[in-house]
Amino acid sequence: MKHIFHTLFTFFCVLTMFTQSVRAEQILTYTVYAGGINAVDASINLDANPSKYDLSFEAKTRGFLGKLAPWSGIFKSTGIADKEGVYVPNQHIVTSSWKDEVEVKNYSYEKGAFQKLTITEDGKDRSPKKIDEALTKNTTDLITASLNAMKSVHETGTCDSQADVFDGKRRFTMMFKFKDTETLTANRYNSYSGNAIRCIVEIEPITGKWHEKPRGWLSIQEQGRKKGSLPTVWFGQVNGSEVYVPVKVRVKTDYGTLFMHLKSIRNQS
């Protein structure tokens, strides 16, 4: 079950990155619903400007589910902008906790070029001795790829973008695709009201430890495809800002449909 949570919230992590020339720290809070029940609380903390960024995403199960399946995840990336203004990572850290088990994956980069991966499980070093360069060359991390992809929302009004990502075992292309513009109305789940840009996110395996039968992230994606909807995110402008932020996320699975709704957003000076 812990792998299901980690996969789902890697999805949410990817789908809830946002961008632009944010001069102050922004904090967004979200609620995740499964079958109308608030199963998870999540938040994003972003401190970014045109030259560097520091972004983290946190999520954890709550209420009855929190007692039955106590899971939490923290996804964090820091980096700089290159000469073309593209964000490139210095470090990407994923911390996943399941009951009393803790796993930490630390990806190190130099000017955006992958250097090494260290993995710690319950205090024990599980780092790979060697990683094939075919998996890592010219790749980025999930958060940074998403951060760059969302620039197009602000600059062009679409989210069309793609990047190659290394997740520790596999290499894949992550694609953001613009679908349409939709008007959303605030309700008891979501605080946002107004026009929103609707985009889907899709991954395409390249190389690495992919199973013949889809598993994890790819499995969830294909479950949604069979149900007529790939993972979808809506981006909107909040409080008159030019910055687009994720205001709703939907993931359809064989276990039901999960929604993540924007609860609040505030600036930290």
N, C-alpha and C positions, 0 to 999 in steps of 0.2 A: 504493500500500500504506500510506503514512503516514496517509491519510485513514481507512482501515479501523481502524488502531490508535487514532487520535484519537477516532473515533466510539465504539469499544468502551469505551475508558477514560473517556470522558465518561459512558457508561452506568454504569460501575463507580463513578465519582466520585459520581454521583447516588445510587446504591443503597447507598453505604457511609457516608452521613452519619448521625450519631446525636445525641442530645440529653440533656440536662436539666441540673439545677443542679450541674454539675461544678465543684467548688471548686478542683481542682488540674488541672494539665495531664495529659492522657491520650494515650498513644501506642499505637496498634494496628498490628500488622504482618499482612500477608496474602500468600498465594501464589496465583497464578492458573495454572490448569491447562487445557491444550488437549490432548485425546486422552491424558490421563494424564501429560503432560509439564509440568513446572514452567516455563512460558514467560515469566512476568513476576513481579517482586516489587513489592509495593505497601505503603504505610503511610499512616496518618492521624495527624495531630497536632492535638489540640483543646485549647484553653484557653478555657473559657467559664464564665460565671456568669449569674445572672438579668438583669444589666444590659448585658453586652457579650460578644462572642465573637471568636475568632481561630482559624480552622480552615484546615488545608491538607491536601491529598491528593497523594501522589506515586506514580508508577508508572514502571517501565522494563523493557524486554525484557532477558532474561538468557540466559547460556549460548550455545548454537549460534544460537538465534534472535536474541540480542543482537548477534551478529556479522553475521548475514544481514540483519537488519532492525533497526538500532540506533535505537530510538524511546524517548523519555521525555516525561512530561508532569507538570506541577505545576499544581494548581488551588487557589487560595487566596482566602478571603473574610474580611473583617473588618467588624464592624458593632456596632450597639447594639440594645437592646430598647425598643420604643415604650411608650406609656402602658398599652396592653393586654397588654404582655408579649410581643409578637410581635417576633421578630428582624427587623431591617431593615439592609440593607448600606450601608457607607460606600465599600467598594472590593471589586472582584472582579477577579482577575488569572489569566489562563490562559497558561502558557508551554509551548509544544510544540517539541520538538527532533527532527529527523529527519536522521540522518547529520550533515552540517555546517550544516544549515538550522535557523534558530531563529525562531519566531514568538511574539510577545507581544501579547496583547489585554488592555487595561486599561480596565475599566468603572468610572466614577466616579459616586457617588450623593451626595445631600444629604438626610439624614434619610429614607433609603429611596427618594427620588425620583431617577430616572435623570437624569444631567447630560450625560455625554459618553463616547465610546468612542475610544480611541487604539489603533492597530495598528502594530506595528513588525515588519518582515520583514527579517532579516539586516541590521539597523541602518538600514533605510530606512523612512521614514514612509509607511504605507499607510492612514492614518486616513480614514474617510468624511467628506466635506465637510458632509453634512447627513443626518440620520436622521429619517424620518417619525415624528411623535409617536404615530401609531396603532400603531407597533411597540413603543414603550417605556412609554407612560403606564400607571401602576399595575402595573408588572411588577417582578420581582425577579430575582436570579441563581440559577443551578442549585443551588449549595451552600446558600444561605440558604433557598430554597424547601424543600429536603430537610430541613434542620435543623428548620424549623418543622413540617413534616409529621410528623416522628418524635416530636414532643411528644405526639401522641395515643397513641403506643405506651405511653408511661409513664403518661399521665393516664387513658386509657380502655381500654387493652388492645387497641386496634385502630390501624391506620395510615391510616384513611380521611381523605383531605385532598386539596386541589388548589390550584394557584396558576398564574398566568400568568407566563411566563418569556420574556425577550428574550435571544437567543444571539448577537447581532451582525448577523444577517441575517434572522432569522425570529422571529415571536411564536407561542407555543403554550401550551396548558394542559397542565400536568403533573399527573397524577392518581395517587395512591396508593390502593390498594384492598385491604382485608383479605380474606384467603381462609379461613384456618383456623389452628388450633394443632397443632403436630406435635412429636413427641419425637425428638430427634436423638441419635445415639450417636457418641462420639469415634472417630476412626480415624486411619490414617497420614497422611491429608491434612488433617484438621480437628481442632483441639484441644478443640472444644466438645462438651459432653454435657448434655442436659437438654431442657426444653420450649422451644419457639421459636414465635414468631408469624410466619406466612407471609403475605407481601404481594406483590402485583404492581404494576408501574409502567407506566403507559401515557401517551403524549402524543397530543394532538389539535391539529393545525395550525389556526392562526387566520388569520394574514396574513404577508406577506413573500415571500422568494424560495424558495418551495416548488416542486419539480418535479412535473410531471404524473405521472411514474413515481416511486414512493418511492425516496429515496436516503439514504445515511448512516444516522443514528439511526432515522429512520422506516422505512427499508428493513429494518434489523435487527429492529425491532419486528414488522413484518409477516411477516418470515421465521419468527419465533418463533410468531406467531399461526397460521400455516399448519401448523406442527409441533405445535400444541396447547398451547403454553406461552409466554406473554408473559414478559419479563424479571422474575425473581422474587428476592426477598430474604427471608431468615429472620433474625428478631431474637430474641436471647436475653439472659438476665441472667447476667453473669459474676461469679464470686467472691462471690455473695450480694448484689451491688449492686442497687439499685432501677433503675439506669440500664440501658436496653436498648441493645445494640450489634449491628451486623450480624455474624452468625456464618457465613453462607453466602450466596453470590449465584450465580444460574444464568442464563445467556443462551444460548438456542438460535439457531443461525444455519445458513445453507446450507453454511457451512464446518465445521460441527460444533458441539458444545456446549462452552461455556466455563464453568468454575467458579472462583469466588474463595472461598478458605477462610481462616478466622481461624487465625492461627499463634500470636500472643501478644498480651497486653494488659498494660500497666503504667501506674502513676501516677507523675507527676513532682511533687514537692512544691514 
